[in-house]
Amino acid sequence: MGTHEDVVFAHDRDTGLQAIIAVHDTTLGPALGGCRVWPYENPGDALTDALRLSRGMTYKNALAGLDLGGGKAVIIADPRKDKTPELMEAFGRHVDRLSGTYITAEDVGVSPQDMEAVARQTAHVRGTSATGLGDPSPYTALGVFEGIKACAKHVFGSSDLEGRTVSVQGLGHVGYDVARQLHGAGARLIVSDIHAPAVLRAIDAFGAVAVDPAEAHMVEADIFVPCALGAGLNARTIPHIQARIVAGAANNQLQTPADGEALKKRGILYAPDYAINAGGVISIALASPGGEDTLVRQKTLAIGDTLTAIFERAGTEETTPEHVADAMAEERLAKTRKARPVLKAVSA
């Protein structure tokens, strides 16, 4: 997982809050990363998630060109049963104790209203009505769409998606919006989701064809767009992928590093997830009150250029795109550390 700067186990007796806040790296600035509410089976699973996700945020923020480090928080609770305003306020008090080292925001199981509750107890929060542009998912979707076009340009020689067949797995806020943009660009859509109403909505709006989510990677398509849960690219699924490109919004898509190598060996271009799905964190990090999003859109649209640079370097170095993305993030971190002044001890 790498070395983390801080890992805090937070408990509140009155609300029953059990949370873990992991600060991975603050080289570039305060650690920004969302808060996830999830009914983990045990604290060990929650810790593993917090460590993994916080490290991912360091790389995501670095590669997106943000002056922010990486962190993450997880609350061990069922978001449908256990989450209350009081619980989120208790979490906010623990965030505040870190004095700005960690900045929290929305993640799985957390709503904008929850963040408003957190903001009643700490100023170290983003994505609230006072600090941002609201729901970050449209910006995540915009970045993914731009990334898909960059992938198409690299593989097919053109970013034009007219007539391309695209399989979108997962039709939540981000996945549905990506599907909408793909439809607008003339792509033929194959869609899947465990939530039937979302699938029916896409069929009606986009003339999409539906398949079982477990088969989304198997269908004949030019591009596979995973927008559901992570670890979907693994030894079981990769041999059956028909698409030439895998580019989607899901986090932690590769189950193991070997899976990236397996995609490369099959001639499938993979867009590193934290590079292509950075639009949401960009919107959270750079938004200003009042709804002005020019800078946010500019940075999000640049995701396509970042991916193009990654693909070109991966070709030159004969390695995988995710290795290059990691290297680019690490190079930025190393350069920043090197530029820091060295504090010399003063003799008494």
Steps between C-alpha positions, in 0.01 A plus 500: 500500500795734548578718798212706635561819693202461734238236567235602752242269655205716605224405742211696646315345793176694462437429130683169467732645235780267396721651232850485359670804348811419295737776387738351245712792379493879543799585280288703259260642758224396741369148442169518313285190471139398552328338794347157431222351715491123461396201714841334510499151649786589733739787583780326308308527174427866571867570567607327179252711303610825665870432439447396139262782411710771667808392306293512183397858578865606529562376147170634363557851638864505391425387145210749471742783576332593828694645792350244734611182668307178541276381781180307560254433777274202555212476745400148601121517472208414277420823313131406475449413866772645722580838345363805684584872501641450851732224378631719219546793737705275730713406200540871423638563848766235448593651162534837670748359751741435214525878449476497122739214430200313357217654294191283462232478232231267365557137410297179492213506749528875563264770371539878462274532806743285699784733405295796620478326839878446501549868410315604817798366695799574276611733222717224352234370263424540129196442281258697716274783387743749652815361344427361158298401198286236664485148354845415354370215283438710184867598500611141556284399203636782284857392571421136423338599170803708402722210600304257285548729201876511568506120514311473171744741337794289619356163394284582198673814376193719558316630805173484306266256679231497231397138443730359768348233724554571869411279798428708811496298821333690785240774452530704816537879489834481317434196279166630376648841418788336312243296304308819421812666357594189304149488352530866406826419320327234291620187680290181513446410863488171686407564864486305825423565865370302797231768538235420236336847486833657399532252214144565379565873512809461280316277254226760468729804478784363288358203313751288691515121507504344849715211622565342839771696692704180530517483121576867428870432434428203274288668235630596157585868537771747407520648849419361846411766759496362859318744728398265782707336775877454497716191438292414192810452286650173616620156394141382453368790290796620291518190274138566395521873424415564133562876498823666387470766771412492871428850629255566781423681823526214752774526761770233544399313185807273491479227761879453494793665317528184287159578351636812333769289337235251388303776326814621323583148380152471351543830315235678709563865585424576866438854623633513861193555713632778722616691191171482309259546793667803659233751391308466824794572727602787271156654545519457877852639523472802272136603532422843637173624647262646244496223245788619280653185349721625216825385664343170605381425146836600354687262732246222444517529121880469529456140623499395135840664446638334814390158377650562156835580666472183711427280197784646295751454780377147567562417134848649506596323821321177405311490827140531617304826528445454874875466557554826314220674692655391830842616383369842394332549838811384688721731292287799596516403867878449484552834326297680768691331782832591339397864472423529869755692708709283731467599865838499673540436870610803701760445772421639841 
